[in-house]
C-alpha cells in the first residue's frame, strides 16, 4: 500500500513536471514567433539596407540565441537573471542602430521582456529586472524629448512610461497572486496530510484504548473471580473435611460457600457493568481491610495487614492496591499453599509501597502468569515498579505513585 501511494505521488509529480515543461515550450515558441514578427516589421518599417541590415539581423539572432539559453537555464540560478540583462542590452543595441528616434516595433520587445521577468522571476528579482527594463526603454524617449521638445514628445514619454509601469504592476500582482495561491495549495496539502495523520492517530488511540479497556476487564475478572473461586474451593474442601465429624461446622462452611458464590456472581455482574459504563468503582482502604478480613475468614489463612504512614488520598492508588493485594492473596493460597500472609502498606507523600509475603512453597523459577502480569501492569500504569521473590515463600514488593506525580 505504501509503495502504491509512493508510486502515485511520483507519477503525479512526473505528470505535473511534463505539463509545466510543455507549457514552457509553447510559451518559448510563441515568444520567438512574436520576436520574429516584430523584428521583420521593424526592419520593413525602417527600410534597412546593406550593412545596417546585417548588423540588425546579427543582433536579432544573438537575441534569439540568448533566449534559447534562457530556455535551458534554471530559473532560480543567477545566470538566468544575467540573461535578462543581456536581453535588455541587445534590444537597446537594436534600437540604437535604428535610423528612427523611436521604432515602436522594437520598443514592444521591452514590454515582452518586462512581462516575462514579472511572471517567471520571484518578486525581488522581478522588480530589479522590471525597473531596469523601464529605465532602458525610456532612454530613446528622453532623446526624443531632447531633440524634439514639444507637447507630443512629452506626451509620448509619459504615455509609454505609464503603460510600462502599469503592465509591470499588473504582472507583478499576478505573480504575487500566483505565489500566494501556490502557498495556499501547499498549506492545504500540509493541512490535509496533518488531518489524515491526526485521524489515523485518533483511530490508533481509540484502538489502544479499547485494548487497554479489554485488558483491564480481563484483569478484573481474573482478580475478583479467581480470588473468590480460590476461597470457595477451600471452603468446600473444609466442608468436606468437617462433614462427618462436625455437622454444625460443615453447615456453617456450606452457608459461607453459598455466600462466596453469590459474591462471585455479584463481582461478575459488576465487571460486566463496566462494559456499559466508563465509570468504574474505586476501592478505598476500608474496602482493602474488608477484603483481607473476608478472605482470611473464608480460607482460614492467617493474614497480618499493616498500614503505615499518612494514607494517600488518591482513588487510583487505593484501587490499584486493592487489586494487587487481592491477586497476591489468591496466588499465595492457590499456588503456594500458604498458611500465613503478611501485607504491609507504607504510604508516603509521593505514593505507596507495598509488600505481600507468604510462607508458602515458593518456586525455583518464577514464571509470570496472567495474575502476576496483571500486578505488574497495574503498578506500571501508575509509574511504579514491582519485584517478585520466591526464595523463601513468595514475596511481592513494589511501589506506585499518586496521581499528581504521573508523567
SVG drawing of the C-alpha trace seen along z (x, -y; Angstrom):
<svg xmlns="http://www.w3.org/2000/svg" viewBox="-26 -72 54 111">
<polyline fill="none" stroke="black" stroke-width="0.4" points="0.0,0.0 2.8,-2.4 4.6,-1.6 1.4,-2.2 0.9,-5.6 4.5,-6.5 4.2,-5.4 1.1,-7.5 2.9,-10.6 5.9,-10.1 3.5,-9.6 1.6,-12.8 4.9,-14.7 6.1,-13.5 2.8,-14.4 3.0,-17.9 6.6,-18.3 5.7,-17.3 2.8,-19.7 5.0,-22.6 7.7,-21.7 5.1,-21.6 3.7,-24.9 7.1,-26.4 7.9,-25.1 4.7,-26.6 5.4,-30.0 9.0,-29.9 7.9,-29.2 5.2,-31.9 7.8,-34.4 10.2,-33.6 7.4,-34.0 6.4,-37.4 10.0,-38.5 10.4,-37.5 7.2,-39.2 8.2,-42.4 11.7,-42.4 10.6,-41.8 8.1,-44.7 10.7,-46.9 13.2,-46.2 10.4,-46.7 9.3,-50.0 12.9,-51.2 13.7,-50.0 17.1,-49.0 19.7,-48.3 23.1,-46.6 25.5,-46.9 22.9,-48.2 20.5,-45.4 23.3,-42.9 24.1,-44.4 20.4,-44.4 20.0,-40.7 23.1,-39.7 21.9,-41.4 18.5,-39.8 20.0,-36.3 22.0,-37.0 18.8,-37.9 17.2,-34.7 20.2,-32.7 20.2,-34.4 16.6,-33.5 17.4,-29.9 20.0,-29.8 17.4,-31.2 15.0,-28.4 17.5,-25.8 18.7,-27.7 17.3,-27.1 15.0,-30.0 16.4,-30.1 20.1,-30.5 22.0,-33.8 22.7,-33.0 19.0,-33.3 18.9,-36.8 22.1,-37.8 20.5,-36.6 17.6,-39.1 20.1,-42.0 21.7,-40.7 18.2,-40.8 17.9,-44.5 21.4,-45.2 20.7,-43.5 17.3,-45.2 18.8,-48.6 21.5,-47.8 18.8,-47.1 17.1,-50.4 20.3,-52.3 21.1,-51.2 17.6,-52.2 17.6,-55.3 14.5,-56.4 14.4,-58.0 11.6,-55.7 10.9,-52.4 7.8,-51.2 8.1,-47.6 11.5,-47.3 10.2,-49.1 7.5,-46.4 10.3,-43.9 10.9,-45.7 7.2,-45.1 7.6,-41.3 10.8,-41.1 9.0,-43.1 6.1,-40.6 8.5,-37.6 10.6,-38.9 7.5,-39.7 6.0,-36.3 9.0,-34.0 11.2,-35.6 10.4,-36.0 9.1,-39.3 12.5,-40.7 14.3,-39.8 11.3,-40.7 11.4,-44.2 15.1,-44.6 14.8,-43.4 11.4,-45.3 12.8,-48.6 15.9,-48.2 13.7,-47.4 11.6,-50.5 14.7,-52.7 16.4,-51.4 13.2,-51.6 12.8,-55.3 16.3,-56.3 15.1,-56.8 12.1,-58.8 14.4,-61.1 16.4,-61.6 13.1,-62.3 12.2,-65.0 15.7,-66.4 15.7,-66.7 12.0,-67.5 10.9,-69.3 7.2,-69.7 4.0,-68.5 3.7,-65.5 7.2,-64.2 6.5,-64.7 3.1,-63.1 4.6,-60.0 7.2,-59.7 4.6,-60.0 2.2,-57.6 4.8,-54.8 6.2,-55.3 2.7,-54.9 1.9,-51.9 5.1,-50.2 4.6,-50.9 1.0,-49.7 2.0,-46.5 4.8,-46.0 2.5,-46.4 -0.2,-44.2 2.3,-41.5 3.9,-41.7 0.5,-41.5 -0.4,-38.4 2.9,-36.9 2.3,-37.7 -1.3,-36.2 0.1,-33.0 2.7,-32.7 0.1,-33.1 -2.1,-30.6 0.8,-28.1 1.5,-28.8 -2.2,-28.2 -2.1,-25.0 1.0,-23.8 -0.6,-24.8 -3.8,-23.0 -1.9,-19.8 0.0,-20.0 -3.2,-20.5 -4.8,-17.6 -1.8,-15.5 -1.9,-16.5 -5.6,-15.8 -5.1,-12.3 -2.3,-11.7 -4.4,-13.1 -7.3,-10.9 -5.0,-7.9 -3.6,-8.8 -7.1,-9.1 -8.1,-5.7 -4.9,-4.2 -5.7,-5.9 -9.2,-4.5 -7.9,-1.0 -5.3,-1.1 -8.0,-2.5 -10.2,0.5 -7.3,2.9 -6.5,1.3 -10.1,1.5 -10.3,5.1 -7.2,5.9 -8.5,4.1 -11.8,6.0 -9.8,9.3 -7.7,8.4 -10.8,7.5 -12.4,10.8 -9.2,12.7 -8.6,10.9 -12.1,10.9 -13.4,14.2 -10.1,16.0 -9.9,14.7 -13.5,15.7 -13.2,19.1 -10.0,19.9 -11.8,19.1 -14.8,21.1 -12.7,24.2 -11.1,24.0 -14.5,23.6 -15.9,26.6 -12.8,28.7 -13.1,27.7 -16.9,28.5 -16.0,32.0 -13.4,32.4 -16.0,31.5 -18.9,33.2 -18.6,36.4 -17.0,35.1 -18.8,31.7 -22.2,31.4 -22.8,27.9 -19.4,26.6 -19.9,28.1 -23.3,26.4 -21.7,23.1 -19.0,23.6 -21.6,24.6 -23.5,21.4 -20.3,19.4 -19.6,21.1 -23.0,20.1 -22.3,16.5 -19.0,16.7 -20.7,18.0 -23.2,15.2 -20.3,12.7 -18.6,14.1 -21.8,13.7 -22.1,10.1 -18.5,9.4 -19.1,10.8 -22.1,8.6 -20.0,5.6 -17.4,6.3 -20.0,6.8 -21.4,3.4 -18.1,1.8 -18.7,2.8 -21.7,0.4 -20.2,-2.4 -16.8,-4.1 -17.2,-4.9 -15.6,-2.1 -16.0,-1.6 -13.0,-2.8 -11.7,-0.9 -10.7,-2.5 -8.6,-1.5 -11.7,-0.4 -12.6,2.0 -9.0,3.3 -9.3,4.2 -12.7,5.8 -11.2,7.8 -8.4,9.1 -10.7,9.9 -13.2,11.8 -10.5,13.7 -8.9,14.8 -12.3,15.9 -13.2,17.8 -9.9,19.6 -8.8,19.9 -5.5,18.3 -3.8,16.1 -3.3,12.7 -1.5,9.8 -2.3,6.4 -0.2,3.3 -0.9,-0.2 1.8,-2.8 2.1,-6.5 -0.5,-9.0 -3.0,-7.4 -2.7,-8.9 -6.0,-10.5 -5.9,-9.0 -8.6,-6.8 -6.3,-5.3 -3.7,-4.4 -6.3,-2.8 -7.9,-0.9 -4.6,0.4 -3.5,1.6 -6.9,3.3 -6.4,5.4 -2.7,6.1 -3.5,7.4 -6.4,9.4 -4.3,11.2 -1.4,11.5 -3.5,13.3 -5.1,15.5 -1.7,16.6 -0.4,17.3 -3.3,19.8 -3.7,21.2 -0.1,21.7 1.9,21.5 -0.4,23.4 0.5,20.7 -1.0,20.7 0.3,17.2 0.4,13.9 2.0,10.7 0.8,7.5 2.4,4.1 1.3,0.8 3.6,-2.2 2.1,-5.5 4.5,-8.3 4.0,-11.8 4.6,-10.6 2.6,-7.3 2.7,-4.0 5.0,-1.0 3.5,2.5 4.8,5.9 2.9,9.1 4.8,12.1 3.6,15.6 5.1,18.8 4.2,21.0 6.3,23.3 7.8,20.6 9.2,21.5 12.6,22.3 11.8,20.4 9.3,17.6 7.0,17.7 4.8,14.7 1.2,15.9 -1.8,13.7 -2.2,12.7 1.5,11.6 1.4,9.8 -1.8,8.0 0.0,6.9 3.0,5.6 0.7,3.8 -1.3,2.1 1.9,0.9 3.5,-0.4 0.2,-2.2 1.0,-4.5 4.7,-4.9 5.6,-2.2 7.6,0.9 7.1,4.4 9.5,7.3 8.8,11.0 10.9,13.1 10.3,16.9 13.4,17.9 11.6,18.2 7.9,18.5 6.7,15.9 7.0,12.1 5.6,9.3 7.3,6.0 6.9,2.7 5.6,-0.9 3.2,-3.1 3.0,-6.9 0.0,-9.1 -2.0,-10.8 -0.3,-14.2 3.2,-12.5 2.2,-10.7 4.1,-11.8"/>
</svg>
